[in-house]
């Protein structure tokens, strides 16, 4: 014999799975997470590129400075 709480949980689970708005929300959350991962990767790559440019400029300026 199933307990009342188990039956209630099953009913809520079926209701949530049948709810199109809930599924749409989950889909939007998944898409948002994927976009965040892509943005993080692009930001990191952009940061590395800027760091390389600054390092190159620093080396160029160091080479151009006269030594005493």
C-alpha positions in Angstrom: 0.0 0.0 0.0 1.4 3.3 -1.0 1.6 6.1 1.5 -0.2 9.3 0.9 3.0 11.3 0.5 4.3 8.9 -2.2 1.0 9.2 -4.1 1.1 13.0 -3.7 4.7 13.1 -5.0 3.8 11.0 -8.0 0.9 13.3 -8.8 3.1 16.4 -8.5 5.8 14.8 -10.7 3.2 14.0 -13.4 1.8 17.5 -13.2 5.2 19.1 -13.5 6.1 16.9 -16.5 2.9 17.8 -18.2 3.4 21.5 -17.6 4.6 23.1 -20.8 5.6 26.4 -19.0 7.8 24.5 -16.6 9.5 22.7 -19.5 10.0 26.0 -21.3 11.6 27.4 -18.2 14.0 24.5 -18.0 14.9 24.9 -21.7 15.6 28.6 -21.2 17.8 27.8 -18.2 19.8 25.3 -20.2 20.2 27.8 -23.1 21.3 30.5 -20.6 23.9 28.2 -19.1 25.3 27.3 -22.5 25.5 31.0 -23.5 27.3 31.7 -20.2 29.8 28.9 -20.9 30.5 30.3 -24.4 30.8 33.9 -23.1 33.2 32.7 -20.4 35.4 31.0 -23.0 35.4 34.0 -25.3 36.1 36.4 -22.4 39.0 34.2 -21.3 40.4 34.0 -24.9 40.1 37.8 -25.2 41.9 38.3 -21.9 44.8 36.1 -23.0 45.0 38.0 -26.3 45.1 41.4 -24.4 47.7 40.1 -22.0 49.9 39.0 -24.9 49.6 42.4 -26.6 50.5 44.2 -23.3 53.5 41.9 -22.7 54.7 42.5 -26.3 54.4 46.2 -25.9 56.2 46.1 -22.6 59.1 44.1 -24.1 59.3 46.5 -27.0 59.4 49.5 -24.7 62.1 47.8 -22.5 64.2 47.1 -25.6 63.9 50.8 -26.7 64.9 52.2 -23.3 68.5 53.2 -23.2 70.5 51.5 -20.5 72.9 53.6 -18.4 
